[in-house]
Amino acid sequence: MTSAQPYTHSVVNPATEEVVARVEYAGTAEADAAIERAARGGKSANIVFADCDLPAAAASAPYAAFDNAGQDCCARSRILVEQSAFDEFMALLEPAVRGVRVGDLLDESSQMGPLISAEQRASVARYVPDDAPVAFRGTAPSGSGFWFPPTVLAPAGRDSAAFREEIFGPVLTVVPFRGEDEAVRIANDTEYGLSGSIWTRDLGRGLRVARGVQAGNLSVNSHSSVRYSTPFGGFKQSGLGRELGPDALDAFTETKNVFISTSGNNS
């Protein structure tokens, strides 16, 4: 790679037509900087199985997506719900979303504040046009401020921009799935891979699904992403390297190779 322009197309193995997951390259400093800039946020999946504690999963889901008004790279903005529990989950999710208290965060009773700017509010609004499949919404102040109400789109089209792109605002998309394999396929059908959650009472299932989901930070029956003692970072387009935990030291380590010839032939 000799150009400073980021390479935006998939790299495909010409023999198998499979997308290559990793490419080693040698390039210019400008190209290095372009690749660093190409690393971006996330579109994390919150996978809800029918055997989980559904009330707990539904009650916690808004706060996993609407923290900082959704302006969070770890936001679990895609909820995947097992088909047999979909209707029950949605019935539990609605009061949880409507109950989010949106207001000035200087008021300790507020749970979600405004977006950062008018431009960001306009950007978020583009994902919720008049014909969007809005299942339900919360409320937000109507006065001054860049307010946007907590919004749930369901059932969201898997090819829709709202389901695939990082909105960076308080918009949740919900889709059903059937079985572990489909849940993992949907979760991985994204260019991102930063975080995510898995809700199930079956620890074996939780570990199997966690092994299959291509994300750097996963929680079972929780939405925790960042802990000082464990590594934090993403897969695919969700970042390079790791911070926090013992792995963070790698980013501050320069490895040097020194060869000493003892044969006398200097080769």
N, C-alpha and C positions, 0 to 999 in steps of 0.2 A: 504494500500500500504506500503510494508516494504522494497522494493528494490529501489536503487538509479537509476535504469534503467527507462527511460521515457516510459510510456505506449503509444504505437503508434497505437493501434487498436480502432475502434469505439466501444462504449458501447451500447449494444442493449437490449431493453426490451424484455425478452423471451416470454412475453404474447402476445405482439403485433408485434414483430419484427421491431419496430420503433427505430431509432437511438436516444439515450438519449442526450439532449442538454446540461445538466449540471449534474455533480456528486459531491456530498460533500464527503470528505474523511478525515481520520486521518492517518498520516504517519510520517515517520522519517524526520529529518532535511535534510538528503541527498535526500529523495524523493521530498521534497518541492523544493530544488534547481534544481532538474531535471525537474520538471514541469515548473518552472520559465524559464529555458533555452529553453523549448519547444515552448514558445510563440515567434512568428516570424512576418514577415512583412505583405505584402498584394498583392492582385491581383485585384485591384479595377476596377469597371465597370463604363463606361461613357455611359449612356443610352440616345439615341437620338431619340425622337419622330418626326414624319413627320410634326407635326404642329408647331415645334419650328422655331426659326430664324436659318435656316440651315447654311447660310454663317458665322454667328457668332460661331456656334457650331463647324464647320469645321476649322475655322481659329484658334480657341483656343485649339483644341484637341492635336496638336503636343506638345504644351507647358505644357499640363497637363500630358503628358507621358514622354517627353524627358528632363524635368528639371533635372539638375545634371547628364546628359547623361543617364537618366532612372534609376539612382541609388538612388531611392527615394521610401520609403515604401508606400507612398500615390499615386504613379504613377497610372494614369487611363490608364492602358495598355491593357484593354479589351474594345473595343468600340462595343456597341450593337446598331444597327440602324434599325428602323422600315422598313420593307420590301419595302413599297411603296416609301420610300425616299432613298433607299440604293444607287441606281446608281447616283442620283444627289449629295448625300453626298460624295461619293467616288470621283466624278469629282471635287468637291470643296476641298476635303482633299488633293488631289495630289499636287497642287501648294503650299499649306500651308506647306506640309512636305518637298518638294523640296526647299522651301524658307528658311528653317532653316539654319542659318549661323553657321557652325561648325568650330571651331578654338581655338587658344590659348585664354583663358579667360582674359589674361592680355590686350588683344585687346578689347576695349569697344564695338566694332561692333559684336563680337562673341556672339552667343546665346546658344551654347552648346559646352562643352569641351570634353576631352577624358575620357575614363574609367580609373579606379583607378590603374589597373595593367595589365600585359600581361596575367596573369591567368584569370582575369575577362573577358578580351576580348575573350579568348579562350572559356570560359564558355558561353558567349553570342552567339558566332558563332555556337555553337553546336545546338542552337535552329533554326538556319537558314541554313540548309544543302542545297546542290545544287538543290534538288528537292522540296524545300519549296515553297509554293504558294505566292511568292513575287509579290505584286501588283505594288509597286513602291518604290524607295529609294531616299534619299537625297544624298548629297556628303559629304566627309570628307577628310582631308589632307592625303596625301600619305607618308609623311616624318616620322621622328621619333615621337614617341608618341603612346599611346594605343587607336587609333581612331577606331570608328565603325560608319558607316553612319546611320542616321535615316531610319528605315525600317518598311514597312507596309506589313503584311501578311493577305491576304483576297482572297476568303473567308476562314477563318481558321476553321479547324475541331474542334468541341467542345470537343473532347476527346484528342486532340493533346497536347503534352507537352508545346508547345508555348502558347496555350490558357489557360492551367490550372496551370502552374508552374510560380513562381516568377522569371523572367529572370534577373532583376536588370540591365537592359541595354536598349538602345534606340530601342526597338522592339514593335510595336503595332500589335494587332490582331483585326480583324473586322469581325463580324458575323451579319446576319439579324435576326429579330424577327417579330412575328405577334401578336400585342396586348399587353396590360399591363401584363396580367398573365404570358405570355411566357417570357416577359422581366424580370420580377421578378424571375422566375424560373431559367433562365440562369444566372442572376446576383448572385443568391444564391448558384449555383452549384459549390461551391469552399470551401476549408477549411479555407479560409481567410475572413476577414470582417472588414477592417480598414476604407476605405473611398469610395468615389464615387460621381458621378454627374448625374443629371437628367435634360434633356433639353426638355422643352415644354412651350407653351404659356398658357396652362391650369393649373392654380394654384391648382385646386382640384386634377387633375391627378398627379401633382408634389408631393402633400402631400400624396396621396394614395400610390404611388410607393415608396416614402421615408419611409412610414410606413412598407411596405413589404420587402424592401431590408435589409438584415442582415449585417449592417455595422455601425460603431460608428460615422462616420463623413460624412454627405451627404450635397451636395449643389445643389440648383435648379438654372439652367442657370448661373452657376459659377463653378469654380474648387477650391474654397477656402476650406482648411481643418483645418488650424491652426489659432486660434485667442486666444489671451491671456485671454479673458474674458469668454470663453466657454470651456467645458470639451473636452479633446482629448484622444481617446483610441479606441480599437477595439473590435469586437466580435470574437467568435470562436478562431482560432489559431493566431489571430492578436493582442494578448497582454492581459494583466490583469490589471484591475484598470483604473483610469483616472488621467491625469495630466492637469494642467491649469484650470482656472475657479474655482468656489467655490467647485466643487467636488474634486479638487486636495487635499484639506485639509484632506480628508478621509485617504489618504495614510500616513499622518503624525499624525494620531489620534490613540491613544491606548484607547480602551473602557474597563472600569473596572466594574465588578459586585461585589458589597458588600452587603451581606445579614446580617441583624440584627434581631436576634430572640427576641421577646418580650413575648413569651408564657411560658418561663421557662423550656420547655422540650428539648431545644437544637436540635430540629429536623429541 
